[in-house]
Amino acid sequence: MDVVWTGNHGTGTSGYRTYGREHELSTALTPTIPGTADPAFRGDPNHYHPEQLQVAALSQCHML
């Protein structure tokens, strides 16, 4: 799994409000998944955040 941070708005992490939490999750054989932080932590509500992905992973394991 590759994780690439895409939230650098030109100043890196120089200040809490100056960078985005966006990132992309991918592997060589799967589509890219847009990721972010939870909206409570300045994340984009249109992208998946780690808590959602963890619940999805647990749900998949139980389903399978």
C-alpha positions as CSV (number, residue, x, y, z in Angstrom):
1,M,0.0,0.0,0.0
2,D,1.3,3.4,-0.9
3,V,0.3,6.6,0.8
4,V,1.0,9.9,-0.9
5,W,0.4,13.2,0.8
6,T,-1.3,15.7,-1.6
7,G,-2.1,18.4,0.9
8,N,1.0,20.5,0.6
9,H,-0.2,23.9,-0.3
10,G,3.3,25.3,-0.8
11,T,4.6,25.7,2.8
12,G,4.7,22.1,4.0
13,T,3.5,21.7,7.6
14,S,4.7,25.2,8.7
15,G,1.4,25.9,10.5
16,Y,-1.6,23.9,11.6
17,R,-4.0,25.8,9.3
18,T,-1.6,26.1,6.3
19,Y,-1.7,22.5,5.0
20,G,-4.3,20.1,3.7
21,R,-4.9,16.7,5.2
22,E,-5.5,15.1,1.7
23,H,-3.6,12.0,0.7
24,E,-4.1,9.1,-1.7
25,L,-4.0,5.4,-0.9
26,S,-3.1,3.0,-3.7
27,T,-1.5,-0.2,-4.8
28,A,-0.2,-1.2,-8.2
29,L,-3.4,-3.1,-9.0
30,T,-6.2,-1.1,-7.4
31,P,-7.8,2.3,-8.0
32,T,-6.6,5.2,-5.9
33,I,-8.7,6.0,-2.8
34,P,-8.8,9.7,-1.7
35,G,-8.0,10.1,2.0
36,T,-8.1,12.9,4.5
37,A,-8.4,13.5,8.2
38,D,-11.7,13.5,10.0
39,P,-13.6,16.8,9.3
40,A,-13.2,17.6,13.0
41,F,-9.5,17.8,12.3
42,R,-9.7,20.0,9.2
43,G,-10.3,17.1,6.8
44,D,-12.3,17.1,3.6
45,P,-15.8,15.5,4.3
46,N,-15.8,14.3,0.6
47,H,-12.8,11.9,1.2
48,Y,-12.5,8.9,3.4
49,H,-10.8,9.3,6.8
50,P,-8.9,6.7,8.7
51,E,-11.7,5.9,11.1
52,Q,-14.1,5.1,8.2
53,L,-11.5,2.9,6.6
54,Q,-10.9,1.0,9.8
55,V,-14.6,0.3,10.2
56,A,-14.8,-0.7,6.6
57,A,-11.9,-3.1,7.0
58,L,-13.4,-4.7,10.0
59,S,-16.8,-5.0,8.2
60,Q,-15.1,-6.7,5.3
61,C,-13.4,-9.2,7.5
62,H,-16.6,-10.1,9.2
63,M,-18.5,-10.4,5.9
64,L,-15.9,-12.6,4.4
